[in-house]
Amino acid sequence: MSVRMFRAKIRPEKTADMEAAGKELFAAIEAAQPQGVRYTWCRLQDDETYLLLVDLEDDAANPLAALSTFTDVMAELKGDWIAEPLTMEQLTPIGSYRLF
């Protein structure tokens, strides 16, 4: 299990784009039903910072990368939407109830 947390501060004028893209992305993920991955987006109280959590069974293969919607959204996120550099942290779960 490999759990990572990405923190993305979004430019205020792009948060609506981020929310719309998230809905489209998760609809595509639901339709594809990729195996070996758990994935979520959470918005923080400031309405501009998002946490993206991903749990991969196999670090060598992210099944989300096979979805064109995922690659398109990630390109927009890293290109036009972020207000600050995207940060990533490796997480080590010590306990979880139906999350990881």
KEDOSE-51429 format. One record per atom (N, C-alpha, C, O, CB): x, y, z; residue in one letter. Coordinates in steps of 0.05 Angstrom, whole numbers, padded with zeros to 5 digits, always signed. Glycine has a CB too. Example, Ala and Ser with C-alpha at 12.3 -4.5 7.8 and 13.67 -1.06 7.14 Angstrom:
+00264-00114+00156A;+00246-00090+00156A;+00264-00066+00156A;+00285-00066+00169A;+00226-00089+00181A;+00257-00045+00142S;+00273-00021+00143S;+00258+00001+00157S;+00268+00023+00161S;+00282-00012+00114S;
REM end
This chain:
+00017-00024+00000M;+00000+00000+00000M;+00018+00025+00000M;+00037+00027+00015M;-00019+00000+00024M;+00011+00044-00017S;+00026+00068-00019S;+00006+00091-00019S;-00009+00095-00038S;+00044+00069-00044S;+00006+00106+00003V;-00013+00128+00006V;+00002+00155+00004V;+00022+00159+00018V;-00029+00127+00033V;-00008+00172-00013R;+00004+00198-00017R;-00018+00220-00014R;-00041+00216-00021R;+00018+00201-00044R;-00009+00243-00003M;-00027+00266-00001M;-00015+00288-00017M;+00008+00296-00013M;-00031+00274+00029M;-00031+00299-00035F;-00023+00322-00050F;-00039+00346-00040F;-00063+00344-00036F;-00027+00317-00081F;-00025+00368-00037R;-00038+00393-00029R;-00036+00413-00051R;-00014+00419-00061R;-00025+00404-00002R;-00059+00423-00059A;-00060+00442-00082A;-00075+00467-00074A;-00099+00466-00067A;-00073+00429-00106A;-00061+00490-00074K;-00074+00516-00070K;-00082+00526-00097K;-00065+00531-00114K;-00055+00536-00054K;-00108+00530-00101I;-00119+00538-00127I;-00124+00568-00128I;-00133+00580-00109I;-00145+00522-00133I;-00118+00579-00151R;-00124+00608-00155R;-00154+00612-00151R;-00170+00597-00161R;-00115+00618-00183R;-00162+00633-00136P;-00191+00637-00130P;-00209+00637-00155P;-00231+00626-00154P;-00194+00663-00116P;-00200+00648-00177E;-00216+00649-00201E;-00218+00622-00215E;-00233+00619-00235E;-00205+00669-00220E;-00203+00602-00206K;-00203+00575-00218K;-00216+00554-00201K;-00218+00531-00209K;-00175+00567-00224K;-00226+00561-00177T;-00238+00541-00160T;-00263+00529-00172T;-00268+00505-00168T;-00244+00553-00133T;-00279+00544-00186A;-00303+00533-00199A;-00295+00513-00221A;-00308+00492-00224A;-00320+00556-00212A;-00273+00519-00235D;-00263+00500-00255D;-00254+00474-00241D;-00259+00452-00251D;-00240+00512-00271D;-00241+00477-00219M;-00231+00454-00204M;-00254+00436-00195M;-00253+00412-00197M;-00214+00463-00179M;-00275+00449-00184E;-00298+00434-00175E;-00312+00420-00198E;-00320+00396-00195E;-00318+00453-00160E;-00316+00433-00220A;-00329+00421-00243A;-00312+00398-00254A;-00323+00377-00261A;-00333+00442-00266A;-00286+00402-00256A;-00269+00381-00265A;-00269+00357-00246A;-00268+00334-00255A;-00240+00391-00268A;-00270+00362-00221G;-00272+00340-00201G;-00296+00323-00205G;-00295+00298-00204G;-00272+00351-00173G;-00319+00335-00210K;-00344+00320-00215K;-00341+00303-00240K;-00349+00280-00241K;-00368+00339-00217K;-00330+00315-00261E;-00326+00301-00286E;-00306+00278-00282E;-00311+00255-00292E;-00316+00320-00308E;-00285+00283-00268L;-00264+00263-00263L;-00275+00240-00248L;-00271+00217-00255L;-00240+00276-00248L;-00289+00245-00226F;-00299+00223-00210F;-00322+00207-00224F;-00325+00184-00218F;-00309+00233-00183F;-00336+00220-00242A;-00356+00206-00258A;-00341+00186-00277A;-00350+00164-00281A;-00373+00225-00274A;-00319+00195-00288A;-00303+00178-00306A;-00290+00155-00291A;-00289+00133-00301A;-00281+00195-00320A;-00281+00161-00266I;-00269+00139-00250I;-00291+00119-00242I;-00286+00095-00244I;-00256+00151-00224I;-00314+00128-00235E;-00336+00110-00228E;-00343+00093-00252E;-00348+00069-00249E;-00361+00126-00218E;-00344+00104-00276A;-00351+00089-00300A;-00329+00068-00306A;-00336+00046-00315A;-00354+00108-00323A;-00304+00075-00303A;-00282+00057-00310A;-00277+00036-00289A;-00268+00014-00295A;-00257+00073-00314A;-00284+00042-00263Q;-00279+00023-00241Q;-00251+00011-00241Q;-00247-00013-00240Q;-00300+00000-00244Q;-00230+00029-00241P;-00203+00018-00241P;-00197+00004-00215P;-00206+00011-00193P;-00182+00041-00244P;-00182-00018-00217Q;-00174-00034-00194Q;-00147-00025-00183Q;-00130-00015-00198Q;-00174-00064-00201Q;-00142-00029-00157G;-00116-00024-00146G;-00112+00005-00138G;-00089+00013-00134G;-00095-00032-00164G;-00133+00021-00136V;-00130+00049-00129V;-00154+00058-00112V;-00177+00049-00116V;-00128+00066-00154V;-00148+00075-00093R;-00169+00090-00078R;-00161+00119-00081R;-00137+00126-00079R;-00171+00081-00047R;-00181+00137-00085Y;-00174+00164-00092Y;-00196+00183-00082Y;-00220+00176-00084Y;-00170+00167-00122Y;-00188+00205-00071T;-00208+00225-00062T;-00197+00253-00064T;-00173+00257-00063T;-00217+00219-00034T;-00215+00272-00067W;-00208+00301-00065W;-00224+00312-00042W;-00247+00305-00038W;-00214+00316-00092W;-00211+00330-00027C;-00224+00344-00005C;-00217+00374-00007C;-00194+00381-00011C;-00216+00332+00023C;-00237+00391-00003R;-00233+00420-00002R;-00230+00428+00027R;-00246+00420+00044R;-00255+00435-00017R;-00211+00445+00033L;-00207+00456+00060L;-00225+00481+00063L;-00237+00491+00044L;-00178+00462+00065L;-00227+00490+00088Q;-00244+00512+00095Q;-00239+00538+00081Q;-00257+00555+00078Q;-00243+00517+00124Q;-00214+00542+00072D;-00208+00567+00058D;-00220+00568+00030D;-00218+00589+00017D;-00178+00571+00057D;-00232+00546+00021D;-00244+00544-00006D;-00225+00546-00029D;-00233+00548-00052D;-00266+00565-00008D;-00199+00546-00023E;-00179+00548-00045E;-00158+00526-00043E;-00143+00522-00062E;-00165+00575-00043E;-00157+00512-00020T;-00138+00491-00017T;-00152+00464-00018T;-00172+00459-00005T;-00122+00494+00010T;-00140+00446-00034Y;-00151+00419-00037Y;-00130+00398-00029Y;-00106+00402-00034Y;-00160+00414-00066Y;-00139+00377-00016L;-00123+00354-00011L;-00132+00331-00029L;-00156+00326-00031L;-00124+00345+00019L;-00113+00319-00043L;-00119+00297-00060L;-00104+00273-00048L;-00080+00273-00045L;-00109+00302-00090L;-00119+00252-00041L;-00107+00229-00029L;-00109+00206-00048L;-00130+00201-00061L;-00121+00222-00002L;-00087+00191-00051V;-00087+00168-00069V;-00073+00145-00055V;-00052+00148-00042V;-00072+00175-00096V;-00085+00122-00057D;-00074+00097-00046D;-00072+00078-00069D;-00091+00069-00080D;-00093+00086-00023D;-00047+00071-00075L;-00041+00052-00097L;-00032+00025-00086L;-00015+00024-00068L;-00020+00063-00116L;-00043+00004-00096E;-00034-00023-00088E;-00007-00029-00100E;+00009-00043-00088E;-00054-00045-00098E;-00001-00017-00123D;+00025-00022-00137D;+00036+00005-00146D;+00024+00019-00163D;+00021-00041-00162D;+00058+00014-00134D;+00070+00040-00141D;+00078+00042-00170D;+00080+00064-00181D;+00094+00045-00123D;+00084+00020-00182A;+00093+00020-00210A;+00071+00025-00230A;+00076+00031-00253A;+00107-00007-00216A;+00046+00022-00221A;+00024+00025-00240A;+00001+00040-00228A;-00014+00029-00211A;+00015-00003-00250A;-00003+00065-00236N;-00026+00080-00228N;-00048+00077-00249N;-00046+00087-00271N;-00019+00111-00224N;-00069+00062-00242P;-00090+00057-00262P;-00105+00082-00271P;-00118+00082-00292P;-00110+00037-00251P;-00104+00103-00255L;-00117+00128-00263L;-00104+00141-00287L;-00117+00154-00303L;-00117+00148-00239L;-00078+00136-00291A;-00063+00148-00313A;-00074+00138-00340A;-00068+00151-00361A;-00034+00141-00310A;-00088+00116-00340A;-00100+00106-00365A;-00125+00121-00374A;-00135+00117-00396A;-00106+00076-00363A;-00136+00137-00356L;-00160+00153-00362L;-00153+00180-00373L;-00139+00196-00360L;-00178+00156-00336L;-00162+00186-00397S;-00156+00212-00409S;-00166+00235-00392S;-00154+00256-00391S;-00168+00213-00438S;-00189+00232-00380T;-00200+00253-00362T;-00181+00259-00340T;-00177+00282-00333T;-00228+00245-00351T;-00169+00238-00328F;-00149+00242-00306F;-00125+00258-00316F;-00117+00277-00303F;-00141+00215-00295F;-00114+00250-00339T;-00090+00264-00348T;-00096+00292-00356T;-00080+00310-00352T;-00078+00249-00372T;-00120+00297-00368D;-00128+00324-00375D;-00131+00342-00350D;-00121+00365-00350D;-00154+00324-00391D;-00144+00332-00330V;-00149+00347-00305V;-00122+00353-00291V;-00118+00375-00282V;-00168+00332-00286V;-00105+00333-00290M;-00079+00337-00277M;-00062+00358-00292M;-00048+00374-00279M;-00064+00311-00275M;-00064+00358-00318A;-00049+00378-00334A;-00060+00406-00328A;-00044+00425-00324A;-00052+00372-00364A;-00086+00410-00326E;-00098+00436-00319E;-00090+00444-00291E;-00083+00467-00285E;-00128+00435-00322E;-00092+00425-00273L;-00085+00430-00245L;-00057+00440-00242L;-00052+00461-00229L;-00089+00405-00227L;-00038+00426-00254K;-00010+00433-00251K;-00003+00458-00268K;+00017+00471-00262K;+00008+00410-00260K;-00018+00463-00288G;-00012+00486-00306G;-00025+00512-00299G;-00012+00531-00290G;-00020+00478-00334G;-00051+00513-00302D;-00066+00538-00301D;-00079+00544-00274D;-00084+00567-00267D;-00086+00539-00322D;-00085+00523-00259W;-00102+00527-00235W;-00088+00533-00210W;-00098+00547-00192W;-00119+00503-00231W;-00063+00523-00206I;-00051+00525-00180I;-00039+00553-00175I;-00029+00566-00193I;-00028+00505-00177I;-00042+00562-00150A;-00031+00588-00141A;-00004+00585-00129A;+00012+00604-00128A;-00051+00601-00121A;+00002+00561-00119E;+00028+00554-00107E;+00037+00527-00117E;+00020+00512-00127E;+00026+00555-00075E;+00062+00521-00115P;+00071+00494-00124P;+00056+00472-00109P;+00051+00473-00085P;+00101+00491-00119P;+00049+00452-00124L;+00036+00428-00113L;+00056+00414-00095L;+00079+00410-00102L;+00027+00409-00136L;+00047+00405-00071T;+00064+00391-00053T;+00054+00362-00050T;+00030+00357-00053T;+00065+00405-00025T;+00072+00344-00044M;+00065+00316-00040M;+00078+00306-00015M;+00102+00312-00010M;+00073+00299-00065M;+00063+00290+00000E;+00074+00277+00024E;+00066+00247+00023E;+00044+00240+00016E;+00065+00290+00050E;+00085+00230+00030Q;+00080+00202+00034Q;+00067+00198+00061Q;+00077+00208+00081Q;+00106+00184+00031Q;+00045+00184+00062L;+00031+00178+00087L;+00035+00149+00095L;+00035+00132+00077L;+00001+00186+00085L;+00037+00144+00120T;+00039+00117+00130T;+00015+00112+00149T;+00016+00120+00172T;+00066+00111+00145T;-00006+00099+00139P;-00029+00095+00156P;-00022+00077+00180P;-00009+00056+00177P;-00052+00082+00140P;-00031+00085+00203I;-00028+00069+00227I;-00054+00056+00236I;-00054+00039+00253I;-00016+00085+00250I;-00075+00065+00224G;-00102+00054+00229G;-00121+00067+00210G;-00117+00090+00202G;-00110+00058+00258G;-00141+00053+00202S;-00161+00063+00183S;-00187+00048+00186S;-00186+00023+00191S;-00150+00063+00154S;-00209+00061+00184Y;-00234+00048+00183Y;-00247+00054+00156Y;-00259+00076+00152Y;-00253+00056+00207Y;-00245+00035+00138R;-00257+00037+00111R;-00247+00060+00094R;-00260+00067+00074R;-00287+00039+00114R;-00225+00071+00101L;-00214+00092+00084L;-00190+00081+00068L;-00189+00085+00043L;-00205+00117+00100L;-00172+00068+00081F;-00149+00056+00068F;-00148+00027+00075F;-00130+00013+00066F;-00122+00070+00076F;
REM end
